[in-house]
Amino acid sequence: LTLMNYVMCFEVVDAFIIPVAASTIFSSLDTFIHNPVAAVTKIVAEIPTVSTFFMAYVLMRALTNSAMDIARIVHLLHHSIVKAVSGHTPRIYSRLNRPSKFGYAEQVPVHAL
């Protein structure tokens, strides 16, 4: 597997499987202790209710990251502060108006899920 496949597998396990398993186990702990056979049916019945967290998480990440990329608020603030503080030379203006670099190692895992 490639590195991005490992990252995606980790994100699915970390954001979906572990919270679903932990939530169903803790919510039906009494059933596990007294009736282990009925615990399986209870887990199957509770997975859809717990997985709504994962759907909300995915939607929130998708909408927030895209909106922040479009707005580029951090770049706008940096541009305004540097322009106000530094001198008004052509070199400063060319540096400020240059497109920012895209950090693949930081951005791709964030936008992957």
Biopython code that builds the backbone (N, CA, C, O; Angstrom):
import numpy as np
from Bio.PDB.StructureBuilder import StructureBuilder

atoms = [
    (1, "LEU", "N", (0.824, -1.190, 0.000)),
    (1, "LEU", "CA", (0.000, 0.000, 0.000)),
    (1, "LEU", "C", (0.865, 1.250, 0.000)),
    (1, "LEU", "O", (1.975, 1.266, 0.532)),
    (2, "THR", "N", (0.335, 2.274, -0.600)),
    (2, "THR", "CA", (1.082, 3.522, -0.599)),
    (2, "THR", "C", (0.845, 4.265, 0.709)),
    (2, "THR", "O", (0.006, 3.874, 1.520)),
    (3, "LEU", "N", (1.578, 5.309, 0.890)),
    (3, "LEU", "CA", (1.477, 6.084, 2.114)),
    (3, "LEU", "C", (0.082, 6.684, 2.285)),
    (3, "LEU", "O", (-0.451, 6.696, 3.395)),
    (4, "MET", "N", (-0.509, 7.178, 1.211)),
    (4, "MET", "CA", (-1.840, 7.789, 1.312)),
    (4, "MET", "C", (-2.896, 6.753, 1.659)),
    (4, "MET", "O", (-3.863, 7.073, 2.350)),
    (5, "ASN", "N", (-2.736, 5.520, 1.196)),
    (5, "ASN", "CA", (-3.675, 4.468, 1.592)),
    (5, "ASN", "C", (-3.582, 4.191, 3.088)),
    (5, "ASN", "O", (-4.598, 3.974, 3.748)),
    (6, "TYR", "N", (-2.364, 4.198, 3.621)),
    (6, "TYR", "CA", (-2.192, 4.018, 5.059)),
    (6, "TYR", "C", (-2.834, 5.171, 5.842)),
    (6, "TYR", "O", (-3.473, 4.959, 6.873)),
    (7, "VAL", "N", (-2.655, 6.372, 5.341)),
    (7, "VAL", "CA", (-3.244, 7.530, 6.008)),
    (7, "VAL", "C", (-4.763, 7.439, 6.000)),
    (7, "VAL", "O", (-5.405, 7.708, 7.016)),
    (8, "MET", "N", (-5.343, 7.061, 4.866)),
    (8, "MET", "CA", (-6.800, 6.941, 4.783)),
    (8, "MET", "C", (-7.312, 5.831, 5.696)),
    (8, "MET", "O", (-8.332, 5.998, 6.365)),
    (9, "CYS", "N", (-6.621, 4.718, 5.727)),
    (9, "CYS", "CA", (-7.034, 3.631, 6.629)),
    (9, "CYS", "C", (-6.961, 4.078, 8.077)),
    (9, "CYS", "O", (-7.851, 3.767, 8.868)),
    (10, "PHE", "N", (-5.919, 4.797, 8.431)),
    (10, "PHE", "CA", (-5.805, 5.300, 9.791)),
    (10, "PHE", "C", (-6.934, 6.263, 10.127)),
    (10, "PHE", "O", (-7.497, 6.194, 11.219)),
    (11, "GLU", "N", (-7.274, 7.164, 9.200)),
    (11, "GLU", "CA", (-8.332, 8.132, 9.469)),
    (11, "GLU", "C", (-9.688, 7.445, 9.626)),
    (11, "GLU", "O", (-10.481, 7.841, 10.481)),
    (12, "VAL", "N", (-9.962, 6.435, 8.825)),
    (12, "VAL", "CA", (-11.239, 5.723, 8.958)),
    (12, "VAL", "C", (-11.289, 4.979, 10.278)),
    (12, "VAL", "O", (-12.308, 5.001, 10.968)),
    (13, "VAL", "N", (-10.200, 4.322, 10.634)),
    (13, "VAL", "CA", (-10.174, 3.601, 11.910)),
    (13, "VAL", "C", (-10.260, 4.573, 13.075)),
    (13, "VAL", "O", (-10.995, 4.336, 14.033)),
    (14, "ASP", "N", (-9.514, 5.663, 12.995)),
    (14, "ASP", "CA", (-9.466, 6.621, 14.096)),
    (14, "ASP", "C", (-10.769, 7.405, 14.241)),
    (14, "ASP", "O", (-11.194, 7.685, 15.362)),
    (15, "ALA", "N", (-11.398, 7.758, 13.147)),
    (15, "ALA", "CA", (-12.591, 8.607, 13.227)),
    (15, "ALA", "C", (-13.895, 7.821, 13.204)),
    (15, "ALA", "O", (-14.931, 8.370, 13.578)),
    (16, "PHE", "N", (-13.891, 6.573, 12.786)),
    (16, "PHE", "CA", (-15.148, 5.841, 12.667)),
    (16, "PHE", "C", (-15.194, 4.580, 13.524)),
    (16, "PHE", "O", (-16.074, 4.439, 14.373)),
    (17, "ILE", "N", (-14.269, 3.681, 13.312)),
    (17, "ILE", "CA", (-14.369, 2.361, 13.943)),
    (17, "ILE", "C", (-14.150, 2.446, 15.457)),
    (17, "ILE", "O", (-14.911, 1.845, 16.216)),
    (18, "ILE", "N", (-13.143, 3.167, 15.903)),
    (18, "ILE", "CA", (-12.884, 3.253, 17.348)),
    (18, "ILE", "C", (-14.019, 3.952, 18.092)),
    (18, "ILE", "O", (-14.464, 3.420, 19.109)),
    (19, "PRO", "N", (-14.522, 5.121, 17.647)),
    (19, "PRO", "CA", (-15.651, 5.721, 18.374)),
    (19, "PRO", "C", (-16.919, 4.877, 18.344)),
    (19, "PRO", "O", (-17.646, 4.823, 19.336)),
    (20, "VAL", "N", (-17.194, 4.216, 17.223)),
    (20, "VAL", "CA", (-18.392, 3.371, 17.147)),
    (20, "VAL", "C", (-18.267, 2.193, 18.101)),
    (20, "VAL", "O", (-19.208, 1.884, 18.832)),
    (21, "ALA", "N", (-17.129, 1.541, 18.100)),
    (21, "ALA", "CA", (-16.940, 0.394, 18.989)),
    (21, "ALA", "C", (-16.984, 0.815, 20.456)),
    (21, "ALA", "O", (-17.626, 0.156, 21.275)),
    (22, "ALA", "N", (-16.310, 1.901, 20.785)),
    (22, "ALA", "CA", (-16.294, 2.352, 22.177)),
    (22, "ALA", "C", (-17.678, 2.780, 22.642)),
    (22, "ALA", "O", (-18.083, 2.469, 23.762)),
    (23, "SER", "N", (-18.394, 3.480, 21.800)),
    (23, "SER", "CA", (-19.723, 3.953, 22.196)),
    (23, "SER", "C", (-20.699, 2.801, 22.372)),
    (23, "SER", "O", (-21.480, 2.793, 23.324)),
    (24, "THR", "N", (-20.667, 1.836, 21.474)),
    (24, "THR", "CA", (-21.588, 0.711, 21.615)),
    (24, "THR", "C", (-21.225, -0.165, 22.801)),
    (24, "THR", "O", (-22.110, -0.691, 23.476)),
    (25, "ILE", "N", (-19.960, -0.326, 23.059)),
    (25, "ILE", "CA", (-19.550, -1.151, 24.206)),
    (25, "ILE", "C", (-19.937, -0.474, 25.520)),
    (25, "ILE", "O", (-20.470, -1.118, 26.424)),
    (26, "PHE", "N", (-19.668, 0.822, 25.618)),
    (26, "PHE", "CA", (-19.996, 1.511, 26.875)),
    (26, "PHE", "C", (-21.494, 1.659, 27.081)),
    (26, "PHE", "O", (-21.965, 1.608, 28.217)),
    (27, "SER", "N", (-22.252, 1.841, 26.003)),
    (27, "SER", "CA", (-23.694, 2.002, 26.169)),
    (27, "SER", "C", (-24.395, 0.681, 26.462)),
    (27, "SER", "O", (-25.469, 0.674, 27.064)),
    (28, "SER", "N", (-23.808, -0.427, 26.051)),
    (28, "SER", "CA", (-24.440, -1.726, 26.306)),
    (28, "SER", "C", (-23.577, -2.608, 27.206)),
    (28, "SER", "O", (-23.565, -3.829, 27.053)),
    (29, "LEU", "N", (-22.874, -2.009, 28.118)),
    (29, "LEU", "CA", (-22.019, -2.757, 29.030)),
    (29, "LEU", "C", (-22.823, -3.682, 29.934)),
    (29, "LEU", "O", (-22.390, -4.797, 30.225)),
    (30, "ASP", "N", (-23.984, -3.230, 30.377)),
    (30, "ASP", "CA", (-24.843, -4.057, 31.222)),
    (30, "ASP", "C", (-25.320, -5.296, 30.451)),
    (30, "ASP", "O", (-25.405, -6.387, 31.016)),
    (31, "THR", "N", (-25.626, -5.125, 29.174)),
    (31, "THR", "CA", (-26.059, -6.262, 28.351)),
    (31, "THR", "C", (-24.922, -7.254, 28.154)),
    (31, "THR", "O", (-25.147, -8.465, 28.148)),
    (32, "PHE", "N", (-23.698, -6.747, 27.992)),
    (32, "PHE", "CA", (-22.551, -7.648, 27.844)),
    (32, "PHE", "C", (-22.353, -8.520, 29.069)),
    (32, "PHE", "O", (-22.025, -9.701, 28.960)),
    (33, "ILE", "N", (-22.550, -7.940, 30.205)),
    (33, "ILE", "CA", (-22.305, -8.679, 31.448)),
    (33, "ILE", "C", (-23.385, -9.726, 31.699)),
    (33, "ILE", "O", (-23.071, -10.865, 32.043)),
    (34, "HIS", "N", (-24.655, -9.354, 31.530)),
    (34, "HIS", "CA", (-25.749, -10.244, 31.910)),
    (34, "HIS", "C", (-26.204, -11.186, 30.782)),
    (34, "HIS", "O", (-26.607, -12.317, 31.054)),
    (35, "ASN", "N", (-26.144, -10.739, 29.539)),
    (35, "ASN", "CA", (-26.624, -11.560, 28.429)),
    (35, "ASN", "C", (-25.698, -11.364, 27.222)),
    (35, "ASN", "O", (-26.004, -10.553, 26.348)),
    (36, "PRO", "N", (-24.584, -12.082, 27.155)),
    (36, "PRO", "CA", (-23.621, -11.872, 26.075)),
    (36, "PRO", "C", (-24.174, -12.203, 24.679)),
    (36, "PRO", "O", (-23.715, -11.637, 23.687)),
    (37, "VAL", "N", (-25.140, -13.102, 24.594)),
    (37, "VAL", "CA", (-25.686, -13.456, 23.282)),
    (37, "VAL", "C", (-26.503, -12.295, 22.709)),
    (37, "VAL", "O", (-26.439, -12.033, 21.508)),
    (38, "ALA", "N", (-27.260, -11.606, 23.545)),
    (38, "ALA", "CA", (-28.067, -10.478, 23.077)),
    (38, "ALA", "C", (-27.226, -9.240, 22.813)),
    (38, "ALA", "O", (-27.706, -8.280, 22.211)),
    (39, "ALA", "N", (-25.980, -9.255, 23.257)),
    (39, "ALA", "CA", (-25.118, -8.092, 23.054)),
    (39, "ALA", "C", (-24.827, -7.858, 21.582)),
    (39, "ALA", "O", (-24.701, -6.710, 21.154)),
    (40, "VAL", "N", (-24.720, -8.909, 20.810)),
    (40, "VAL", "CA", (-24.433, -8.762, 19.377)),
    (40, "VAL", "C", (-25.580, -8.048, 18.677)),
    (40, "VAL", "O", (-25.344, -7.145, 17.875)),
    (41, "THR", "N", (-26.822, -8.438, 18.969)),
    (41, "THR", "CA", (-27.960, -7.765, 18.334)),
    (41, "THR", "C", (-28.064, -6.313, 18.795)),
    (41, "THR", "O", (-28.472, -5.449, 18.018)),
    (42, "LYS", "N", (-27.704, -6.036, 20.030)),
    (42, "LYS", "CA", (-27.745, -4.657, 20.525)),
    (42, "LYS", "C", (-26.680, -3.809, 19.832)),
    (42, "LYS", "O", (-26.924, -2.649, 19.500)),
    (43, "ILE", "N", (-25.511, -4.383, 19.617)),
    (43, "ILE", "CA", (-24.448, -3.651, 18.910)),
    (43, "ILE", "C", (-24.873, -3.343, 17.482)),
    (43, "ILE", "O", (-24.674, -2.230, 16.995)),
    (44, "VAL", "N", (-25.453, -4.321, 16.822)),
    (44, "VAL", "CA", (-25.902, -4.115, 15.442)),
    (44, "VAL", "C", (-26.982, -3.045, 15.381)),
    (44, "VAL", "O", (-27.025, -2.262, 14.432)),
    (45, "ALA", "N", (-27.856, -3.002, 16.384)),
    (45, "ALA", "CA", (-28.919, -1.999, 16.405)),
    (45, "ALA", "C", (-28.386, -0.605, 16.728)),
    (45, "ALA", "O", (-28.974, 0.385, 16.291)),
    (46, "GLU", "N", (-27.294, -0.498, 17.479)),
    (46, "GLU", "CA", (-26.784, 0.809, 17.888)),
    (46, "GLU", "C", (-25.780, 1.410, 16.918)),
    (46, "GLU", "O", (-25.508, 2.608, 17.003)),
    (47, "ILE", "N", (-25.233, 0.650, 16.022)),
    (47, "ILE", "CA", (-24.230, 1.183, 15.088)),
    (47, "ILE", "C", (-24.790, 2.323, 14.228)),
    (47, "ILE", "O", (-24.098, 3.328, 14.071)),
    (48, "PRO", "N", (-25.997, 2.228, 13.665)),
    (48, "PRO", "CA", (-26.489, 3.373, 12.881)),
    (48, "PRO", "C", (-26.657, 4.653, 13.696)),
    (48, "PRO", "O", (-26.436, 5.745, 13.172)),
    (49, "THR", "N", (-27.037, 4.542, 14.945)),
    (49, "THR", "CA", (-27.191, 5.760, 15.750)),
    (49, "THR", "C", (-25.851, 6.378, 16.095)),
    (49, "THR", "O", (-25.746, 7.602, 16.182)),
    (50, "VAL", "N", (-24.841, 5.579, 16.290)),
    (50, "VAL", "CA", (-23.517, 6.098, 16.629)),
    (50, "VAL", "C", (-22.810, 6.616, 15.377)),
    (50, "VAL", "O", (-22.014, 7.552, 15.465)),
    (51, "SER", "N", (-23.082, 6.032, 14.234)),
    (51, "SER", "CA", (-22.373, 6.444, 13.027)),
    (51, "SER", "C", (-22.811, 7.812, 12.528)),
    (51, "SER", "O", (-22.181, 8.349, 11.616)),
    (52, "THR", "N", (-23.853, 8.390, 13.082)),
    (52, "THR", "CA", (-24.219, 9.754, 12.693)),
    (52, "THR", "C", (-23.129, 10.740, 13.081)),
    (52, "THR", "O", (-22.965, 11.770, 12.427)),
    (53, "PHE", "N", (-22.381, 10.438, 14.140)),
    (53, "PHE", "CA", (-21.238, 11.279, 14.499)),
    (53, "PHE", "C", (-20.225, 11.310, 13.364)),
    (53, "PHE", "O", (-19.689, 12.368, 13.032)),
    (54, "PHE", "N", (-19.963, 10.151, 12.770)),
    (54, "PHE", "CA", (-18.986, 10.099, 11.681)),
    (54, "PHE", "C", (-19.459, 10.907, 10.482)),
    (54, "PHE", "O", (-18.668, 11.615, 9.858)),
    (55, "MET", "N", (-20.737, 10.806, 10.159)),
    (55, "MET", "CA", (-21.267, 11.577, 9.030)),
    (55, "MET", "C", (-21.174, 13.084, 9.308)),
    (55, "MET", "O", (-20.813, 13.860, 8.422)),
    (56, "ALA", "N", (-21.494, 13.487, 10.522)),
    (56, "ALA", "CA", (-21.372, 14.903, 10.881)),
    (56, "ALA", "C", (-19.918, 15.350, 10.838)),
    (56, "ALA", "O", (-19.625, 16.473, 10.427)),
    (57, "TYR", "N", (-19.007, 14.480, 11.258)),
    (57, "TYR", "CA", (-17.580, 14.792, 11.239)),
    (57, "TYR", "C", (-17.083, 14.988, 9.804)),
    (57, "TYR", "O", (-16.347, 15.934, 9.523)),
    (58, "VAL", "N", (-17.482, 14.104, 8.912)),
    (58, "VAL", "CA", (-17.045, 14.209, 7.514)),
    (58, "VAL", "C", (-17.604, 15.477, 6.877)),
    (58, "VAL", "O", (-16.878, 16.188, 6.182)),
    (59, "LEU", "N", (-18.877, 15.768, 7.103)),
    (59, "LEU", "CA", (-19.463, 16.977, 6.537)),
    (59, "LEU", "C", (-18.801, 18.236, 7.089)),
    (59, "LEU", "O", (-18.512, 19.171, 6.342)),
    (60, "MET", "N", (-18.565, 18.256, 8.383)),
    (60, "MET", "CA", (-17.933, 19.423, 8.991)),
    (60, "MET", "C", (-16.528, 19.640, 8.439)),
    (60, "MET", "O", (-16.146, 20.769, 8.131)),
    (61, "ARG", "N", (-15.764, 18.565, 8.315)),
    (61, "ARG", "CA", (-14.404, 18.690, 7.771)),
    (61, "ARG", "C", (-14.429, 19.154, 6.322)),
    (61, "ARG", "O", (-13.632, 20.004, 5.924)),
    (62, "ALA", "N", (-15.340, 18.600, 5.539)),
    (62, "ALA", "CA", (-15.390, 18.959, 4.120)),
    (62, "ALA", "C", (-15.793, 20.414, 3.930)),
    (62, "ALA", "O", (-15.171, 21.137, 3.151)),
    (63, "LEU", "N", (-16.817, 20.840, 4.628)),
    (63, "LEU", "CA", (-17.296, 22.204, 4.439)),
    (63, "LEU", "C", (-16.363, 23.237, 5.062)),
    (63, "LEU", "O", (-16.161, 24.308, 4.488)),
    (64, "THR", "N", (-15.802, 22.940, 6.205)),
    (64, "THR", "CA", (-14.917, 23.896, 6.858)),
    (64, "THR", "C", (-13.609, 24.060, 6.093)),
    (64, "THR", "O", (-13.158, 25.185, 5.881)),
    (65, "ASN", "N", (-12.997, 22.966, 5.680)),
    (65, "ASN", "CA", (-11.724, 23.061, 4.970)),
    (65, "ASN", "C", (-11.870, 23.771, 3.640)),
    (65, "ASN", "O", (-11.023, 24.585, 3.273)),
    (66, "SER", "N", (-12.930, 23.474, 2.920)),
    (66, "SER", "CA", (-13.128, 24.137, 1.627)),
    (66, "SER", "C", (-13.379, 25.624, 1.808)),
    (66, "SER", "O", (-12.845, 26.443, 1.060)),
    (67, "ALA", "N", (-14.186, 25.973, 2.791)),
    (67, "ALA", "CA", (-14.463, 27.387, 3.032)),
    (67, "ALA", "C", (-13.204, 28.144, 3.449)),
    (67, "ALA", "O", (-12.984, 29.276, 3.020)),
    (68, "MET", "N", (-12.391, 27.521, 4.278)),
    (68, "MET", "CA", (-11.158, 28.181, 4.703)),
    (68, "MET", "C", (-10.171, 28.324, 3.544)),
    (68, "MET", "O", (-9.439, 29.312, 3.474)),
    (69, "ASP", "N", (-10.146, 27.358, 2.644)),
    (69, "ASP", "CA", (-9.263, 27.469, 1.488)),
    (69, "ASP", "C", (-9.722, 28.574, 0.544)),
    (69, "ASP", "O", (-8.903, 29.294, -0.026)),
    (70, "ILE", "N", (-11.020, 28.699, 0.386)),
    (70, "ILE", "CA", (-11.537, 29.747, -0.492)),
    (70, "ILE", "C", (-11.296, 31.119, 0.128)),
    (70, "ILE", "O", (-10.873, 32.041, -0.569)),
    (71, "ALA", "N", (-11.557, 31.268, 1.416)),
    (71, "ALA", "CA", (-11.415, 32.564, 2.073)),
    (71, "ALA", "C", (-9.956, 32.969, 2.245)),
    (71, "ALA", "O", (-9.616, 34.145, 2.116)),
    (72, "ARG", "N", (-9.097, 31.997, 2.535)),
    (72, "ARG", "CA", (-7.674, 32.263, 2.747)),
    (72, "ARG", "C", (-7.471, 33.384, 3.761)),
    (72, "ARG", "O", (-6.750, 34.349, 3.504)),
    (73, "ILE", "N", (-8.113, 33.243, 4.906)),
    (73, "ILE", "CA", (-8.102, 34.280, 5.925)),
    (73, "ILE", "C", (-6.704, 34.506, 6.481)),
    (73, "ILE", "O", (-6.296, 35.649, 6.692)),
    (74, "VAL", "N", (-5.972, 33.435, 6.717)),
    (74, "VAL", "CA", (-4.626, 33.573, 7.276)),
    (74, "VAL", "C", (-3.724, 34.340, 6.312)),
    (74, "VAL", "O", (-2.960, 35.209, 6.732)),
    (75, "HIS", "N", (-3.812, 34.023, 5.038)),
    (75, "HIS", "CA", (-3.000, 34.723, 4.038)),
    (75, "HIS", "C", (-3.412, 36.197, 3.963)),
    (75, "HIS", "O", (-2.556, 37.071, 3.827)),
    (76, "LEU", "N", (-4.697, 36.471, 4.049)),
    (76, "LEU", "CA", (-5.177, 37.852, 3.992)),
    (76, "LEU", "C", (-4.674, 38.661, 5.184)),
    (76, "LEU", "O", (-4.237, 39.800, 5.021)),
    (77, "LEU", "N", (-4.733, 38.077, 6.386)),
    (77, "LEU", "CA", (-4.228, 38.777, 7.572)),
    (77, "LEU", "C", (-2.721, 39.010, 7.490)),
    (77, "LEU", "O", (-2.234, 40.094, 7.810)),
    (78, "HIS", "N", (-1.993, 37.987, 7.062)),
    (78, "HIS", "CA", (-0.541, 38.125, 6.923)),
    (78, "HIS", "C", (-0.202, 39.209, 5.911)),
    (78, "HIS", "O", (0.694, 40.022, 6.140)),
    (79, "HIS", "N", (-0.907, 39.220, 4.808)),
    (79, "HIS", "CA", (-0.679, 40.207, 3.760)),
    (79, "HIS", "C", (-0.939, 41.616, 4.301)),
    (79, "HIS", "O", (-0.147, 42.524, 4.047)),
    (80, "SER", "N", (-2.018, 41.811, 5.030)),
    (80, "SER", "CA", (-2.363, 43.132, 5.557)),
    (80, "SER", "C", (-1.352, 43.611, 6.589)),
    (80, "SER", "O", (-0.960, 44.778, 6.580)),
    (81, "ILE", "N", (-0.929, 42.722, 7.475)),
    (81, "ILE", "CA", (0.018, 43.115, 8.523)),
    (81, "ILE", "C", (1.379, 43.441, 7.932)),
    (81, "ILE", "O", (1.979, 44.457, 8.284)),
    (82, "VAL", "N", (1.875, 42.590, 7.038)),
    (82, "VAL", "CA", (3.195, 42.836, 6.443)),
    (82, "VAL", "C", (3.175, 44.091, 5.592)),
    (82, "VAL", "O", (4.149, 44.844, 5.579)),
    (83, "LYS", "N", (2.091, 44.329, 4.886)),
    (83, "LYS", "CA", (1.997, 45.519, 4.043)),
    (83, "LYS", "C", (1.974, 46.791, 4.891)),
    (83, "LYS", "O", (2.555, 47.806, 4.506)),
    (84, "ALA", "N", (1.304, 46.737, 6.043)),
    (84, "ALA", "CA", (1.228, 47.916, 6.901)),
    (84, "ALA", "C", (2.542, 48.173, 7.636)),
    (84, "ALA", "O", (2.913, 49.329, 7.844)),
    (85, "VAL", "N", (3.246, 47.124, 8.029)),
    (85, "VAL", "CA", (4.444, 47.282, 8.850)),
    (85, "VAL", "C", (5.688, 47.542, 8.006)),
    (85, "VAL", "O", (6.521, 48.373, 8.368)),
    (86, "SER", "N", (5.815, 46.846, 6.899)),
    (86, "SER", "CA", (7.052, 46.944, 6.121)),
    (86, "SER", "C", (7.027, 48.172, 5.213)),
    (86, "SER", "O", (6.019, 48.865, 5.080)),
    (87, "GLY", "N", (8.159, 48.402, 4.611)),
    (87, "GLY", "CA", (8.280, 49.529, 3.694)),
    (87, "GLY", "C", (7.528, 49.276, 2.399)),
    (87, "GLY", "O", (7.138, 48.146, 2.106)),
    (88, "HIS", "N", (7.336, 50.302, 1.652)),
    (88, "HIS", "CA", (6.575, 50.200, 0.404)),
    (88, "HIS", "C", (7.533, 50.117, -0.783)),
    (88, "HIS", "O", (7.575, 51.018, -1.622)),
    (89, "THR", "N", (8.292, 49.043, -0.845)),
    (89, "THR", "CA", (9.230, 48.849, -1.930)),
    (89, "THR", "C", (8.663, 47.846, -2.933)),
    (89, "THR", "O", (7.797, 47.046, -2.579)),
    (90, "PRO", "N", (9.128, 47.876, -4.151)),
    (90, "PRO", "CA", (8.641, 46.916, -5.155)),
    (90, "PRO", "C", (8.931, 45.463, -4.778)),
    (90, "PRO", "O", (8.154, 44.570, -5.115)),
    (91, "ARG", "N", (10.042, 45.222, -4.082)),
    (91, "ARG", "CA", (10.363, 43.857, -3.677)),
    (91, "ARG", "C", (9.335, 43.332, -2.674)),
    (91, "ARG", "O", (8.947, 42.166, -2.751)),
    (92, "ILE", "N", (8.889, 44.162, -1.742)),
    (92, "ILE", "CA", (7.876, 43.743, -0.776)),
    (92, "ILE", "C", (6.561, 43.459, -1.488)),
    (92, "ILE", "O", (5.905, 42.458, -1.201)),
    (93, "TYR", "N", (6.171, 44.329, -2.413)),
    (93, "TYR", "CA", (4.914, 44.103, -3.139)),
    (93, "TYR", "C", (4.964, 42.826, -3.976)),
    (93, "TYR", "O", (3.981, 42.087, -4.040)),
    (94, "SER", "N", (6.102, 42.562, -4.615)),
    (94, "SER", "CA", (6.194, 41.342, -5.425)),
    (94, "SER", "C", (6.171, 40.102, -4.544)),
    (94, "SER", "O", (5.599, 39.085, -4.937)),
    (95, "ARG", "N", (6.779, 40.159, -3.361)),
    (95, "ARG", "CA", (6.754, 39.028, -2.449)),
    (95, "ARG", "C", (5.338, 38.786, -1.909)),
    (95, "ARG", "O", (4.920, 37.639, -1.751)),
    (96, "LEU", "N", (4.616, 39.852, -1.631)),
    (96, "LEU", "CA", (3.256, 39.707, -1.104)),
    (96, "LEU", "C", (2.275, 39.204, -2.153)),
    (96, "LEU", "O", (1.333, 38.481, -1.827)),
    (97, "ASN", "N", (2.488, 39.579, -3.400)),
    (97, "ASN", "CA", (1.553, 39.198, -4.460)),
    (97, "ASN", "C", (1.886, 37.871, -5.116)),
    (97, "ASN", "O", (1.142, 37.405, -5.980)),
    (98, "ARG", "N", (2.976, 37.262, -4.725)),
    (98, "ARG", "CA", (3.356, 35.957, -5.249)),
    (98, "ARG", "C", (2.419, 34.892, -4.676)),
    (98, "ARG", "O", (2.089, 34.960, -3.492)),
    (99, "PRO", "N", (1.981, 33.917, -5.464)),
    (99, "PRO", "CA", (1.114, 32.859, -4.922)),
    (99, "PRO", "C", (1.840, 32.052, -3.862)),
    (99, "PRO", "O", (3.044, 31.817, -3.957)),
    (100, "SER", "N", (1.100, 31.636, -2.862)),
    (100, "SER", "CA", (1.718, 30.861, -1.789)),
    (100, "SER", "C", (1.991, 29.438, -2.260)),
    (100, "SER", "O", (1.351, 28.937, -3.184)),
    (101, "LYS", "N", (2.946, 28.805, -1.611)),
    (101, "LYS", "CA", (3.307, 27.437, -1.966)),
    (101, "LYS", "C", (2.284, 26.475, -1.377)),
    (101, "LYS", "O", (1.715, 26.728, -0.316)),
    (102, "PHE", "N", (2.062, 25.381, -2.074)),
    (102, "PHE", "CA", (1.120, 24.372, -1.610)),
    (102, "PHE", "C", (1.909, 23.263, -0.931)),
    (102, "PHE", "O", (2.706, 22.580, -1.576)),
    (103, "GLY", "N", (1.691, 23.082, 0.363)),
    (103, "GLY", "CA", (2.396, 22.048, 1.111)),
    (103, "GLY", "C", (1.655, 20.722, 1.014)),
    (103, "GLY", "O", (0.705, 20.486, 1.761)),
    (104, "TYR", "N", (2.078, 19.863, 0.107)),
    (104, "TYR", "CA", (1.388, 18.598, -0.116)),
    (104, "TYR", "C", (1.356, 17.730, 1.135)),
    (104, "TYR", "O", (0.345, 17.093, 1.429)),
    (105, "ALA", "N", (2.453, 17.706, 1.863)),
    (105, "ALA", "CA", (2.519, 16.838, 3.041)),
    (105, "ALA", "C", (1.557, 17.281, 4.133)),
    (105, "ALA", "O", (1.127, 16.462, 4.945)),
    (106, "GLU", "N", (1.212, 18.561, 4.166)),
    (106, "GLU", "CA", (0.289, 19.057, 5.175)),
    (106, "GLU", "C", (-1.149, 19.096, 4.687)),
    (106, "GLU", "O", (-2.068, 18.850, 5.468)),
    (107, "GLN", "N", (-1.360, 19.394, 3.429)),
    (107, "GLN", "CA", (-2.712, 19.626, 2.932)),
    (107, "GLN", "C", (-3.427, 18.377, 2.440)),
    (107, "GLN", "O", (-4.634, 18.243, 2.641)),
    (108, "VAL", "N", (-2.723, 17.478, 1.813)),
    (108, "VAL", "CA", (-3.391, 16.293, 1.244)),
    (108, "VAL", "C", (-4.020, 15.419, 2.309)),
    (108, "VAL", "O", (-5.168, 15.014, 2.123)),
    (109, "PRO", "N", (-3.351, 15.092, 3.426)),
    (109, "PRO", "CA", (-4.043, 14.291, 4.449)),
    (109, "PRO", "C", (-5.240, 15.000, 5.069)),
    (109, "PRO", "O", (-6.212, 14.348, 5.451)),
    (110, "VAL", "N", (-5.187, 16.305, 5.171)),
    (110, "VAL", "CA", (-6.305, 17.053, 5.748)),
    (110, "VAL", "C", (-7.520, 16.978, 4.844)),
    (110, "VAL", "O", (-8.642, 16.813, 5.323)),
    (111, "HIS", "N", (-7.307, 17.099, 3.539)),
    (111, "HIS", "CA", (-8.421, 17.110, 2.593)),
    (111, "HIS", "C", (-8.803, 15.717, 2.105)),
    (111, "HIS", "O", (-9.784, 15.572, 1.376)),
    (112, "ALA", "N", (-8.059, 14.705, 2.487)),
    (112, "ALA", "CA", (-8.314, 13.369, 1.960)),
    (112, "ALA", "C", (-9.621, 12.772, 2.463)),
    (112, "ALA", "O", (-10.336, 12.120, 1.703)),
    (113, "LEU", "N", (-9.937, 12.986, 3.720)),
    (113, "LEU", "CA", (-11.165, 12.409, 4.256)),
    (113, "LEU", "C", (-12.305, 13.324, 3.946)),
    (113, "LEU", "O", (-13.445, 13.034, 4.307)),
]
sb = StructureBuilder()
sb.init_structure("model")
sb.init_model(0)
sb.init_chain("A")
sb.init_seg("    ")
for serial, (resi, resn, name, xyz) in enumerate(atoms, 1):
    if name == "N":
        sb.init_residue(resn, " ", resi, " ")
    sb.init_atom(name, np.array(xyz, "f"), 0.0, 1.0, " ", f" {name:<3s}", serial, name[0])
structure = sb.get_structure()
